[in-house]
Amino acid sequence: MDFSYEQVAAFAQQSGLLYFFLIFSAICVYALWPKNKAKFDHAAQIPLEED
């Protein structure tokens, strides 16, 4: 089975798009998960704390 450059390039583009979409979705789910709210709220207040 021979693949042309166009077929390989199209497959790589589609696979890359799917990969980055899944990574982006996982990051969004992690950032918006209710269990992580306290951790992110604390991290957001660190620059405002007095030394």
N, C-alpha and C positions, 0 to 999 in steps of 0.2 A: 504494500500500500504506500504510494508516494503522496506526499503532501506538498502542495505548492506554498510558496512564501505567503501568498495572500491568505490561504487557509490557516496557516500557523499564526500569522499576525492577527487575524480576526479572532481566533481562539484565545490567544494571549490577551487581547484587549477585553474580551468578554469575561475571561477568568479573573483578570485584574480588577475589573469593575465589580464583579461579584465579591471578590476578596475584600476590597476596600469598603464596600457597602456593609458587609458583615462585621468588619472591625469597627466601623463607625457606629453601627447599630449597637454593638456590644458596649462600646464606650458610653453611648447615650443612656443605655439601660443602667449601667453601673453608676453613672453620675446622677441619675434621677431616681434610683431605687430608694424608697423611704427609709430603709435601715441605715443608709449612709448619710442621712441628713445631719445628724448630730456631729459626725466627724467633719463634714464639710463646713458646717456652721462654726465649729471651733477653729478650723484652719483659716476661715475668712476673718476671724477676729484677731489672729496673731499679730498682724502689722499694727493694730491699734492698741495693743497692750503696752503698758509702761514697763520699762526695764527694771 
